[in-house]
Amino acid sequence: MRLGVIDIGTNTLLLLVAERCGDGQVRALADVCRFGRLGQGLDATKRLHPDAIARCLVVFREYRSLLDHHRVERVRVIATQAMREAENAADLVGPAAQILDANIETIDGAREAELAYLAQRRSLPALAGQPFVVADVGGGSSEIIVSDGARVVSAVSVPIGAVRLSERHLKSDPPSAAERAALDADIDAHLAPLALPSGAALVAVAGTATNLAAADLAMERYEPERIHGHVMTPAALAELTDRLFAATIAARREIVGIEPQRADVIAGGAAIFTRLAARLAAPRVVVSDRGIRWGLAYEVLTATS
């Protein structure tokens, strides 16, 4: 069976077309990212902006063509924080469902965390048997999952993300020291109530994380097989975060490995990983290219394995 999974995020729209191989593994036939920036202005208004809706519908038409091209037999569409929060989410759901010929399932934070953890457990077997913390940092929220190496100990969704924090705090270009301090304090306030282990590895998931890895590797052409499992030291992560905050948006667009469409919000996302790594006293940061779209693909395609 060929499965299409679409992940409607606050910043990006992701399409994974996958199938199960004879050895029981899941293979990607297409893994596509487009920027819908659905969270445009959402933190302030609690509504989806008409321009954001229009951008997303254009992408969905492209994705419907790709699904047909790959002769996909089953389509699952999941939506996360922006759609959970928007008072007018129905303005996107109806047209999107019609274009994609699929139901739009808005999942809660617990389900998002479950899928993020499953993706890492299945694709990063080297983590087994040791404590680790998965952080899936999106545009509007971050899912933080604690594992003892064998099972999930805790999983929470916190309303901090790259788009949300950037719109809330970063008004200057480059951000001022006071703006960064306010952003860091906001992150710390959301992390403070969480029961997190000390000394556990941090698994960094989603687009901010993969862009940071690509920048760390000075990768001119994105290579998912090199990104997935790439290890950064917390010091290298902090240094790269400082570099992003010191740069203008235009300068960030010129950094090798950073997607130009992510340049205005990546500093905010990087700060979440940096503050979390410090809170954990993490010995290393492992970057994952496989987010919740992969978790759902593993769940559906290997349900009987």
C-alpha positions as CSV (number, residue, x, y, z in Angstrom):
1,M,0.0,0.0,0.0
2,R,1.2,3.5,-0.8
3,L,0.4,6.0,1.9
4,G,0.3,9.8,1.6
5,V,0.7,11.7,4.9
6,I,0.2,15.5,5.0
7,D,1.2,17.4,8.1
8,I,-0.4,20.9,8.3
9,G,1.9,22.8,10.6
10,T,2.0,26.4,11.7
11,N,4.9,27.2,9.4
12,T,5.2,24.4,6.9
13,L,3.0,22.0,5.0
14,L,4.7,18.6,4.7
15,L,3.9,15.7,2.3
16,L,5.3,12.2,2.8
17,V,4.5,9.5,0.3
18,A,5.7,6.1,1.7
19,E,5.3,2.4,1.3
20,R,6.2,-0.7,3.2
21,C,9.1,-2.7,1.8
22,G,9.4,-6.5,1.8
23,D,11.8,-6.3,4.8
24,G,9.1,-4.5,6.9
25,Q,10.9,-1.1,6.6
26,V,9.2,2.0,5.5
27,R,10.5,3.7,2.3
28,A,9.9,7.3,1.2
29,L,8.9,7.8,-2.4
30,A,8.5,11.6,-1.9
31,D,9.2,13.9,1.1
32,V,8.2,17.4,0.3
33,C,8.2,20.7,2.3
34,R,6.4,23.9,1.4
35,F,5.9,27.0,3.5
36,G,2.3,28.0,4.1
37,R,3.0,30.1,7.2
38,L,-0.4,29.3,8.5
39,G,0.4,30.9,11.8
40,Q,0.8,34.4,10.3
41,G,-0.6,36.7,12.9
42,L,-2.3,33.9,14.8
43,D,-0.7,34.6,18.2
44,A,-2.2,38.0,18.2
45,T,-5.5,37.5,16.5
46,K,-6.4,33.8,17.1
47,R,-7.5,33.6,13.5
48,L,-6.1,32.3,10.3
49,H,-5.1,35.1,8.0
50,P,-6.8,35.0,4.6
51,D,-3.4,35.2,2.8
52,A,-2.2,32.2,4.8
53,I,-5.3,30.2,3.9
54,A,-4.8,31.1,0.2
55,R,-1.1,30.1,0.3
56,C,-2.0,26.7,1.8
57,L,-4.7,26.0,-0.7
58,V,-2.2,26.5,-3.5
59,V,0.1,24.0,-1.9
60,F,-2.7,21.5,-1.4
61,R,-3.5,21.6,-5.1
62,E,0.2,20.8,-5.8
63,Y,0.1,17.9,-3.2
64,R,-3.1,16.5,-4.7
65,S,-1.3,16.3,-8.1
66,L,1.7,14.6,-6.4
67,L,-0.6,12.0,-4.7
68,D,-2.1,11.2,-8.0
69,H,1.3,11.0,-9.7
70,H,2.5,8.4,-7.1
71,R,-0.8,6.5,-7.3
72,V,-1.3,6.8,-3.6
73,E,-4.0,4.5,-2.3
74,R,-4.6,6.0,1.2
75,V,-4.3,9.6,2.4
76,R,-4.0,10.8,6.0
77,V,-4.0,14.5,6.7
78,I,-3.2,15.8,10.2
79,A,-3.2,19.4,11.5
80,T,-1.5,20.7,14.6
81,Q,-1.2,23.8,16.7
82,A,-2.4,26.5,14.3
83,M,-5.5,24.6,13.5
84,R,-6.1,23.7,17.2
85,E,-6.0,27.3,18.1
86,A,-7.6,29.2,15.2
87,E,-11.2,30.3,15.8
88,N,-11.8,30.1,12.0
89,A,-10.1,26.8,11.3
90,A,-13.2,25.7,9.4
91,D,-12.3,28.3,6.7
92,L,-9.3,26.1,5.7
93,V,-10.7,22.7,6.6
94,G,-13.6,22.7,4.1
95,P,-11.7,23.7,1.0
96,A,-8.6,21.7,1.9
97,A,-10.7,18.5,2.4
98,Q,-12.3,19.1,-1.0
99,I,-9.0,19.6,-2.8
100,L,-7.2,16.7,-1.1
101,D,-10.3,14.4,-1.1
102,A,-9.4,13.5,2.4
103,N,-10.6,14.2,6.0
104,I,-8.6,16.8,7.9
105,E,-7.8,15.5,11.4
106,T,-6.7,18.1,13.9
107,I,-4.7,16.2,16.5
108,D,-4.1,17.3,20.1
109,G,-0.7,17.8,21.6
110,A,-0.6,14.4,23.2
111,R,-1.2,12.7,19.9
112,E,1.4,14.9,18.2
113,A,4.0,13.9,20.9
114,E,3.1,10.2,20.5
115,L,3.8,10.3,16.8
116,A,7.0,12.3,17.3
117,Y,8.3,9.7,19.7
118,L,7.3,6.8,17.5
119,A,9.2,8.3,14.6
120,Q,12.4,8.5,16.7
121,R,12.0,5.0,18.3
122,R,11.7,3.4,14.9
123,S,14.3,5.4,13.0
124,L,17.0,6.0,15.6
125,P,17.6,2.5,17.2
126,A,20.9,3.7,18.7
127,L,18.9,5.6,21.3
128,A,17.4,2.4,22.8
129,G,18.3,1.6,26.4
130,Q,19.4,5.2,27.3
131,P,17.4,8.2,28.5
132,F,16.6,10.8,25.9
133,V,14.3,13.7,25.4
134,V,12.6,14.4,22.1
135,A,11.8,18.0,21.2
136,D,9.6,18.6,18.2
137,V,9.8,22.4,17.7
138,G,7.2,23.6,15.3
139,G,5.9,27.1,14.4
140,G,3.3,27.3,17.1
141,S,4.1,24.7,19.7
142,S,6.8,22.3,20.9
143,E,6.2,18.7,21.9
144,I,8.6,17.5,24.5
145,I,8.7,13.7,25.2
146,V,10.8,12.1,27.9
147,S,11.9,8.5,27.4
148,D,13.9,6.2,29.7
149,G,15.1,4.4,26.6
150,A,12.4,1.8,26.6
151,R,9.1,3.7,27.1
152,V,7.6,7.2,27.3
153,V,7.9,8.6,30.8
154,S,6.1,11.9,30.0
155,A,4.9,13.9,27.0
156,V,3.7,17.5,26.9
157,S,2.9,20.1,24.3
158,V,3.9,23.7,25.2
159,P,2.7,26.7,23.2
160,I,6.1,28.0,22.2
161,G,7.3,27.7,18.6
162,A,9.5,29.5,16.0
163,V,6.8,31.6,14.4
164,R,4.9,32.4,17.6
165,L,8.0,33.5,19.6
166,S,9.5,35.5,16.7
167,E,6.2,37.4,16.1
168,R,5.8,38.0,19.8
169,H,9.3,39.2,20.7
170,L,11.6,39.8,17.7
171,K,10.7,43.2,16.3
172,S,14.2,44.5,15.3
173,D,16.4,43.2,12.6
174,P,18.7,41.9,13.9
175,P,17.0,41.4,17.3
176,S,18.1,43.6,20.2
177,A,19.6,42.1,23.3
178,A,16.5,43.0,25.2
179,E,14.3,41.2,22.7
180,R,16.4,38.1,22.9
181,A,16.3,38.2,26.7
182,A,12.5,38.5,26.6
183,L,12.3,35.5,24.2
184,D,14.7,33.4,26.3
185,A,12.7,34.3,29.5
186,D,9.5,33.2,27.7
187,I,11.0,29.9,26.8
188,D,12.4,29.3,30.3
189,A,9.0,30.1,31.9
190,H,7.4,27.4,29.8
191,L,10.1,24.9,30.5
192,A,10.3,25.6,34.3
193,P,7.2,23.5,35.3
194,L,8.3,20.4,33.3
195,A,9.9,17.4,35.0
196,L,13.0,16.8,32.8
197,P,15.9,14.5,33.4
198,S,19.5,15.8,33.8
199,G,22.1,14.5,31.5
200,A,19.8,13.0,28.9
201,A,20.5,13.3,25.1
202,L,18.3,15.8,23.3
203,V,16.7,14.6,20.0
204,A,15.9,17.7,18.0
205,V,13.1,17.2,15.4
206,A,11.4,19.3,12.7
207,G,12.5,22.0,10.2
208,T,14.4,24.3,12.6
209,A,16.4,21.3,13.8
210,T,17.3,20.0,10.3
211,N,18.2,23.5,9.1
212,L,20.5,23.9,12.1
213,A,22.1,20.6,11.2
214,A,22.5,21.6,7.6
215,A,24.1,24.9,8.6
216,D,26.4,23.0,11.0
217,L,27.5,20.8,8.1
218,A,27.6,23.7,5.6
219,M,25.3,21.6,3.4
220,E,24.6,23.3,0.1
221,R,22.2,20.6,-1.1
222,Y,19.9,19.0,1.5
223,E,20.8,15.3,2.1
224,P,18.3,13.7,4.6
225,E,20.4,10.7,5.1
226,R,23.3,12.9,6.4
227,I,21.0,15.1,8.5
228,H,19.1,12.2,10.2
229,G,21.2,11.2,13.2
230,H,23.6,14.1,12.9
231,V,25.1,14.9,16.3
232,M,25.8,18.5,17.5
233,T,27.4,19.5,20.8
234,P,25.3,21.9,22.9
235,A,28.2,24.4,22.6
236,A,28.0,24.2,18.8
237,L,24.3,24.7,18.9
238,A,24.5,27.7,21.2
239,E,27.2,29.2,19.0
240,L,25.1,28.8,15.9
241,T,22.1,30.3,17.7
242,D,24.1,33.3,18.7
243,R,25.2,33.7,15.1
244,L,21.6,33.7,14.0
245,F,20.5,36.3,16.5
246,A,23.4,38.5,15.5
247,A,22.6,38.4,11.8
248,T,19.9,40.3,9.9
249,I,17.2,38.3,8.2
250,A,18.9,39.0,4.8
251,A,22.2,37.7,6.2
252,R,20.6,34.6,7.5
253,R,19.3,33.8,4.1
254,E,22.9,33.7,2.9
255,I,23.9,31.1,5.5
256,V,24.6,27.8,3.8
257,G,22.0,25.2,5.0
258,I,19.3,27.7,6.0
259,E,16.2,27.7,3.9
260,P,15.5,31.4,2.9
261,Q,11.8,31.0,3.8
262,R,12.7,30.1,7.3
263,A,15.3,32.9,7.9
264,D,12.9,35.3,9.7
265,V,11.9,32.8,12.4
266,I,14.8,30.3,12.7
267,A,16.5,32.2,15.5
268,G,13.4,31.9,17.7
269,G,13.3,28.1,17.0
270,A,17.0,27.7,17.6
271,A,16.6,29.4,21.0
272,I,14.1,26.8,22.1
273,F,16.5,24.0,21.4
274,T,19.4,25.9,23.0
275,R,17.5,26.7,26.2
276,L,16.2,23.1,26.4
277,A,19.7,21.6,25.9
278,A,21.0,23.8,28.7
279,R,18.1,22.9,31.0
280,L,18.8,19.2,30.4
281,A,22.6,19.5,30.6
282,A,22.4,17.4,27.5
283,P,25.7,15.7,26.5
284,R,24.7,15.8,22.8
285,V,22.0,16.9,20.5
286,V,20.9,14.3,17.9
287,V,19.1,15.8,14.9
288,S,16.2,13.9,13.4
289,D,14.8,14.4,9.9
290,R,11.7,12.3,10.7
291,G,8.8,14.1,12.4
292,I,5.2,13.3,13.0
293,R,4.5,12.5,9.3
294,W,6.9,9.6,9.7
295,G,5.4,8.6,13.0
296,L,2.0,8.2,11.3
297,A,3.5,6.4,8.3
298,Y,5.2,3.9,10.7
299,E,2.0,3.5,12.6
300,V,-0.2,2.8,9.5
301,L,2.2,0.8,7.4
302,T,3.7,-1.4,10.1
303,A,0.6,-1.8,12.2
304,T,0.8,-5.6,12.0
305,S,4.5,-5.9,12.4
